[in-house]
Amino acid sequence: MDVTIQYPWFRRSFFPGFFPSRIPFFMRMPSWLDSGFSEMRLDRDRFAINLDVKHFSPEELTVKVNDDYIEIHGRHEDRQDEHGFVSRAFFRKYKVPVGVDPSALTSSLSSDGVLTVFAPRNMLDVPERTIPITCEEKGTAQK
């Protein structure tokens, strides 16, 4: 099953044809915004996590369910790049929402390095309820 991933507004290119090196430093996004993203979506019928793992190969990633949490690990040893050696590691932990069966979780890795962990959500197990709305009098509001 393919998942359409929309990058947040701050990662979209509003200036087609411009290269980041030509954009003045004060208009560039901080490097932590461009270094990866994590998105968790909880729809009525589906639960999904999208995680940027483009710096890791499938063998360097693990996805586990531990109690009520999904744990995603990524680690690779020293690799040489144009500046020297680099090693990377991360650990993310997500709570499994109500109505999601942990045994139904599956994951896939796209060609552009986005890991997707998803499962159907069974809302029949969660009862619907109405939440009452209380109103305050104009004169009784505390400041």
URDA-V177436 format. One record per residue. N is the residue number from 1. RES is the residue in one letter. SS is DSSP state (helix for helix, strand for strand, loop for the rest). OMEGA is omega in whole degrees, -180 to 180 (NA if undefined). D_CENTER is the distance of its C-alpha to the mean C-alpha in Angstrom with 2 decimals. Layout:
N:RES:SS:OMEGA:D_CENTER
N:RES:SS:OMEGA:D_CENTER
//
This chain:
1:M:loop:-180:17.48
2:D:loop:178:15.77
3:V:loop:176:12.69
4:T:loop:-177:13.09
5:I:loop:175:10.29
6:Q:loop:177:11.34
7:Y:loop:176:10.48
8:P:loop:-175:10.90
9:W:helix:-176:14.67
10:F:helix:178:14.95
11:R:helix:-180:13.85
12:R:loop:180:16.22
13:S:loop:178:19.68
14:F:loop:-178:22.31
15:F:loop:-179:25.08
16:P:loop:179:25.52
17:G:loop:177:27.87
18:F:loop:175:27.20
19:F:loop:-179:26.15
20:P:helix:-179:24.16
21:S:helix:180:27.29
22:R:helix:179:29.35
23:I:loop:-180:27.31
24:P:loop:-175:28.89
25:F:helix:-178:27.09
26:F:helix:178:27.00
27:M:helix:-180:25.05
28:R:loop:176:22.35
29:M:loop:176:18.91
30:P:loop:-176:18.51
31:S:helix:-180:17.35
32:W:helix:177:14.46
33:L:helix:-177:12.89
34:D:helix:-173:13.43
35:S:loop:180:12.63
36:G:loop:180:9.03
37:F:loop:176:5.77
38:S:strand:-180:2.27
39:E:strand:176:2.40
40:M:strand:180:4.79
41:R:strand:178:8.09
42:L:strand:178:11.40
43:D:loop:-179:14.29
44:R:loop:-176:17.87
45:D:loop:-173:18.05
46:R:strand:175:14.63
47:F:strand:-179:11.51
48:A:strand:173:8.44
49:I:strand:174:5.09
50:N:strand:-175:4.20
51:L:strand:179:4.45
52:D:strand:180:7.47
53:V:loop:-173:10.34
54:K:loop:-180:13.23
55:H:loop:-176:15.46
56:F:loop:175:15.73
57:S:loop:-180:17.82
58:P:helix:-180:17.33
59:E:helix:-178:20.02
60:E:helix:-178:18.22
61:L:strand:171:15.21
62:T:strand:176:15.55
63:V:strand:-178:13.74
64:K:strand:169:15.86
65:V:strand:-179:16.45
66:N:strand:-173:18.48
67:D:loop:-180:20.11
68:D:loop:-176:17.61
69:Y:strand:171:14.56
70:I:strand:-180:12.26
71:E:strand:180:12.55
72:I:strand:-180:11.09
73:H:strand:172:13.58
74:G:strand:-179:14.31
75:R:strand:168:17.68
76:H:strand:-177:20.35
77:E:strand:-179:23.77
78:D:strand:174:25.56
79:R:strand:180:25.53
80:Q:strand:173:27.82
81:D:strand:-176:26.86
82:E:loop:-178:29.13
83:H:loop:-177:29.02
84:G:strand:-180:29.52
85:F:strand:179:27.43
86:V:strand:171:23.78
87:S:strand:-178:21.83
88:R:strand:175:18.14
89:A:strand:174:16.39
90:F:strand:176:13.22
91:F:strand:177:12.47
92:R:strand:-178:9.50
93:K:strand:-179:10.68
94:Y:strand:176:9.63
95:K:strand:176:12.63
96:V:loop:-176:13.68
97:P:loop:177:14.64
98:V:loop:179:18.27
99:G:loop:179:19.41
100:V:strand:179:17.14
101:D:loop:-178:19.25
102:P:helix:-180:17.70
103:S:helix:180:20.16
104:A:helix:-179:18.81
105:L:loop:174:15.35
106:T:strand:179:15.13
107:S:strand:177:12.99
108:S:strand:-179:13.58
109:L:strand:-179:13.22
110:S:loop:-179:14.02
111:S:loop:179:16.78
112:D:loop:172:14.82
113:G:loop:178:12.57
114:V:strand:177:9.33
115:L:strand:179:8.85
116:T:strand:175:8.48
117:V:strand:-175:9.47
118:F:strand:178:11.36
119:A:strand:174:14.55
120:P:strand:179:17.05
121:R:strand:-179:17.60
122:N:loop:-178:21.26
123:M:helix:178:22.17
124:L:helix:180:25.81
125:D:helix:-177:25.35
126:V:loop:-179:24.31
127:P:loop:176:27.34
128:E:loop:179:27.21
129:R:loop:178:28.92
130:T:loop:180:30.17
131:I:loop:-178:29.51
132:P:loop:178:32.63
133:I:loop:177:32.67
134:T:loop:-180:35.03
135:C:loop:177:36.83
136:E:loop:174:38.46
137:E:loop:-178:41.87
138:K:helix:-177:42.15
139:G:helix:-175:44.60
140:T:helix:180:42.77
141:A:loop:-180:39.51
142:Q:loop:-179:39.30
143:K:loop:NA:38.65
//
